[in-house]
Amino acid sequence: MTDLSQPFPVPFLTTVGDFAVAFVLGTLIGAERQWRQRSAGLRTTVLVALGAAAFADLGVRLAGPAGSTRVVAYIVSGIGFLGAGVILKEGANIRGINTAGTLWCSAAVGAFCGCGYSAEATLLTVFILAGNTLLRPLVNVWPAPSARGDFHLALISLLQRIRSRASNPAKMEIRAA
């Protein structure tokens, strides 16, 4: 059992710096979400990053760097519940999955900051922003579900033909259909 009467020393200015980095990085992630008018925008991502940083910092203070792993594990599962709250089902469409993922990643940024890994938090933020901005054009030109379904059916048909010919050695040659 950890003796909580003797917390691990973490300089106050280190905590201030870690929280400031979590705030700035959460703001960058939230600005992208706000600009796209998503349900969880600027304030939410900042609060998630700061909250995760605060809990991770507290874990380091109370149990040391090794003990903070439990706190980070609880951050991961707790943010999962928050993310579930932003996912909506509208008929056949499901909305908010990307926002939930962004909140989850914002918590990871905050946890990195709270544990003193600001450089890693910054790198993760760059990847989050790249994923949310640079991949958007690719998603917009992705084949429609019906086209993907047609491709899927063609692939299944091809695999069935290959399987049937493989089961009959006399028909091992594969011809273009």
C-alpha positions as CSV (number, residue, x, y, z in Angstrom):
1,M,0.0,0.0,0.0
2,T,1.3,3.4,-0.9
3,D,2.0,5.8,2.0
4,L,0.0,8.9,0.9
5,S,1.4,11.0,3.8
6,Q,4.7,11.3,1.8
7,P,3.7,12.3,-1.7
8,F,6.3,12.2,-4.5
9,P,7.8,15.7,-5.0
10,V,6.7,17.3,-8.2
11,P,7.7,21.0,-8.4
12,F,4.7,23.3,-8.7
13,L,6.1,25.1,-11.7
14,T,6.5,21.8,-13.5
15,T,2.7,21.2,-12.9
16,V,1.9,24.7,-14.2
17,G,4.0,24.0,-17.3
18,D,2.3,20.6,-17.9
19,F,-1.2,22.1,-17.5
20,A,-0.3,25.0,-19.8
21,V,0.9,22.6,-22.5
22,A,-2.3,20.5,-22.0
23,F,-4.4,23.6,-22.3
24,V,-2.6,24.8,-25.5
25,L,-2.7,21.4,-27.2
26,G,-6.4,20.8,-26.1
27,T,-7.1,24.2,-27.6
28,L,-5.5,23.3,-30.9
29,I,-7.5,20.1,-31.1
30,G,-10.7,21.8,-30.0
31,A,-10.3,24.6,-32.5
32,E,-10.4,22.1,-35.4
33,R,-13.5,20.5,-33.9
34,Q,-15.1,23.9,-33.3
35,W,-14.3,25.1,-36.8
36,R,-16.1,22.0,-38.2
37,Q,-19.0,22.7,-35.8
38,R,-18.9,19.3,-34.1
39,S,-20.8,18.4,-30.9
40,A,-17.6,18.4,-28.8
41,G,-15.7,21.5,-29.6
42,L,-13.1,23.9,-28.2
43,R,-14.2,23.9,-24.5
44,T,-14.8,20.2,-24.3
45,T,-11.5,19.1,-25.7
46,V,-9.6,21.6,-23.5
47,L,-11.5,20.3,-20.4
48,V,-10.8,16.7,-21.4
49,A,-7.1,17.4,-21.9
50,L,-6.8,19.4,-18.7
51,G,-8.8,16.9,-16.6
52,A,-6.6,14.0,-17.9
53,A,-3.5,16.1,-17.1
54,A,-4.7,16.9,-13.6
55,F,-5.5,13.2,-12.8
56,A,-2.2,12.0,-14.3
57,D,-0.3,14.7,-12.3
58,L,-2.1,13.7,-9.1
59,G,-1.3,10.0,-9.8
60,V,2.4,10.9,-10.2
61,R,2.3,13.0,-7.0
62,L,0.6,10.3,-4.9
63,A,2.1,7.1,-6.2
64,G,5.1,8.1,-8.2
65,P,5.7,7.5,-11.9
66,A,5.0,3.8,-11.7
67,G,1.8,4.3,-9.7
68,S,0.4,6.7,-12.3
69,T,-0.2,3.9,-14.7
70,R,-3.4,2.9,-12.8
71,V,-4.6,6.5,-13.0
72,V,-4.0,6.6,-16.7
73,A,-5.9,3.3,-17.1
74,Y,-8.9,4.8,-15.4
75,I,-8.6,7.9,-17.6
76,V,-8.9,5.7,-20.7
77,S,-12.0,3.9,-19.5
78,G,-13.6,7.1,-18.1
79,I,-13.2,8.9,-21.3
80,G,-14.8,6.0,-23.1
81,F,-18.0,6.7,-21.2
82,L,-17.8,10.4,-22.2
83,G,-17.2,9.4,-25.8
84,A,-20.2,7.2,-25.7
85,G,-22.3,10.3,-24.8
86,V,-21.4,12.1,-28.0
87,I,-22.2,9.2,-30.3
88,L,-25.8,9.5,-31.8
89,K,-27.8,7.1,-33.9
90,E,-30.0,8.9,-36.4
91,G,-31.9,6.2,-38.4
92,A,-29.3,4.2,-40.2
93,N,-26.6,6.7,-39.6
94,I,-24.3,6.8,-36.7
95,R,-22.8,10.2,-35.9
96,G,-20.1,11.4,-33.5
97,I,-17.7,8.5,-33.6
98,N,-14.8,10.7,-34.9
99,T,-15.7,13.2,-32.1
100,A,-15.6,10.5,-29.5
101,G,-12.2,9.3,-30.9
102,T,-10.9,12.9,-30.8
103,L,-12.0,13.2,-27.1
104,W,-10.3,10.0,-26.3
105,C,-7.1,11.2,-28.0
106,S,-7.4,14.6,-26.2
107,A,-7.4,12.7,-22.9
108,A,-4.2,10.9,-24.1
109,V,-2.6,14.3,-24.8
110,G,-3.6,15.4,-21.3
111,A,-2.3,12.2,-19.7
112,F,1.0,12.7,-21.5
113,C,1.2,16.2,-20.2
114,G,0.3,15.3,-16.7
115,C,3.0,12.6,-16.6
116,G,5.6,15.1,-17.8
117,Y,5.8,14.0,-21.5
118,S,5.0,17.3,-23.2
119,A,7.0,16.5,-26.4
120,E,5.1,13.3,-26.9
121,A,1.8,15.1,-26.2
122,T,2.8,17.6,-28.9
123,L,3.6,14.9,-31.4
124,L,0.3,13.2,-30.7
125,T,-1.5,16.4,-31.2
126,V,0.1,16.8,-34.6
127,F,-1.1,13.3,-35.5
128,I,-4.6,14.0,-34.2
129,L,-4.9,17.2,-36.2
130,A,-3.5,15.4,-39.3
131,G,-6.0,12.6,-38.9
132,N,-8.9,15.0,-38.6
133,T,-7.9,17.4,-41.4
134,L,-5.6,15.7,-43.9
135,L,-7.6,12.4,-44.1
136,R,-10.9,14.3,-44.6
137,P,-10.5,14.6,-48.4
138,L,-9.7,10.9,-48.7
139,V,-12.9,10.0,-46.8
140,N,-14.9,12.3,-49.0
141,V,-13.8,10.5,-52.2
142,W,-14.1,7.0,-50.7
143,P,-16.6,4.8,-52.7
144,A,-20.2,5.0,-51.5
145,P,-21.6,2.1,-49.5
146,S,-23.4,0.7,-52.5
147,A,-20.2,0.7,-54.5
148,R,-18.3,-1.0,-51.6
149,G,-21.1,-3.5,-51.4
150,D,-20.8,-4.3,-55.1
151,F,-17.0,-4.7,-54.7
152,H,-17.6,-6.9,-51.7
153,L,-20.0,-9.1,-53.6
154,A,-17.6,-9.4,-56.6
155,L,-14.8,-10.3,-54.2
156,I,-17.0,-13.0,-52.5
157,S,-17.9,-14.4,-55.9
158,L,-14.3,-14.5,-57.0
159,L,-13.3,-16.3,-53.8
160,Q,-16.1,-18.8,-54.2
161,R,-15.0,-19.6,-57.8
162,I,-11.4,-20.0,-56.6
163,R,-12.5,-22.3,-53.8
164,S,-14.7,-24.4,-56.1
165,R,-11.9,-24.8,-58.6
166,A,-9.4,-25.6,-55.9
167,S,-11.6,-28.4,-54.6
168,N,-11.7,-29.9,-58.1
169,P,-8.0,-30.3,-59.3
170,A,-9.2,-30.7,-62.9
171,K,-10.5,-27.1,-62.8
172,M,-7.4,-25.5,-61.2
173,E,-6.9,-23.0,-64.1
174,I,-8.4,-19.7,-63.3
175,R,-9.8,-17.7,-66.2
176,A,-10.9,-14.1,-66.2
177,A,-14.6,-13.8,-65.7
